[in-house]
């Protein structure tokens, strides 16, 4: 069996709505992961591309967050509506989506000036 070309890690971490860091799946529905799984199936990208549920990716202030490996791409503020574009342009086309990209200087930086506040839970 050939090696995986992409692992898409989708943060499904949940915290209370009062937490200032926010969370990536505050509703606990897994909608974002389900959108990736459906998109992969539709494009027949399995088994070379996997959409994996992940715990906290430590990019909460930029959430909802995904990480794509082995490329090392972190996207923030991701919604189910972004999934087709991520699959078509990044996974298939190799293009980085600048509007979703978490800049390297912002990774693990809760004081980053580019923080995208996620929608409130509750």
N, C-alpha and C positions, 0 to 999 in steps of 0.2 A: 504494500500500500504506500502511495507517495506521502511525503510529509505535508503537514498543514501549510497553507500559504498565509492564512490570517486566523488569528484568534481575536474575536471582538469581545472584550470584557465589559459588561454593562453593570454599572453600580446599581444595586437594589437596596442599598442601605436605608434604614428607616430610623428616624428620631422623632421626638415630640415636636409639635409645631412651634413651641417656645424656644427651641434650640437656635441660637444665633447663626450657627453654621449651616443650617438647613439640612435637607436630606435629598437623595436622588429618586426615591420612590415613596414619597410621603403617603400616597394612597394605599400602598401595599398591593397594587394590582399587577405589577410586572408588565404593564402595557408596552414599555419601550423594548424589553427583551422579546416579547411576543411579536412586535413589529419586525425586529431583526430576524427572528426565526422564520416568520412568514415570508419576508423578503428573500432570504437565502433559499428557501424552498421554491419560491416562484422563479428564481433565477437559476435554479439547479446548481448552486454553488457548493453544496455538501457533497462529499465529506471533507473537502479541502479547506473550507471556511467554516468556523464554528462561532456561534453566538453563545457566550458563557455568562451565566449569572455570577456576579462578583459582589463581595462585601465592599466595605468602604475602600475607595481608591485614594483617599486623603486629598481630594480636590473638591470638597463639599461646596465651597463658596462659588465654584464655577458650575455647579450641577444643574441638571442631571449630567453625569459624566460617563464617557466611555473611553476605553483604551484599546488600541489596535496594535497587536504584536504579531510578528517580530519587528514591525516598522517603528514602534515606539511613538505612535501618534495618540495624543490626548485631545479629545473634543469635549467642549462644555456647552451647557445650555441646550442639550440635544433633546428634541421632541420626536414623537413617532412620525411626524411629517418630514423630518430630516432624513429618515432611514433610507428611502429610495435613492436619494442623492449621495448619501455616504456609500451605499453599496455600489451604485453605478459609477460614481466619479472617483472615489477613493479606493475601494476594494478592487473593482474591475479596471478602472482607468488609471490608478496610481496618482491621482491628483489630490493635493492637500487642499482642504476647504478652509480658507483663511478666516471666514466669518465664524467658524466653530472651533478653530484651533486654539488650544490653550498654549500660549507662548511659553517657551522654556523658562524664561525669567519669572513666570507666574506659577509654575508648578511648585507645589508645596509652600506657597507664599500666601497666607491668608490676608495679607495687606496689599495684595496686587491691585493696582488701579483699574484693571480691566475686569474685575469680578462681575459676573453676571448673577444677580440674585434670582434664585429660582422662585417659582410661584409658591405662595404660602400654602401650607397644609392646614386643612381644617375647615 
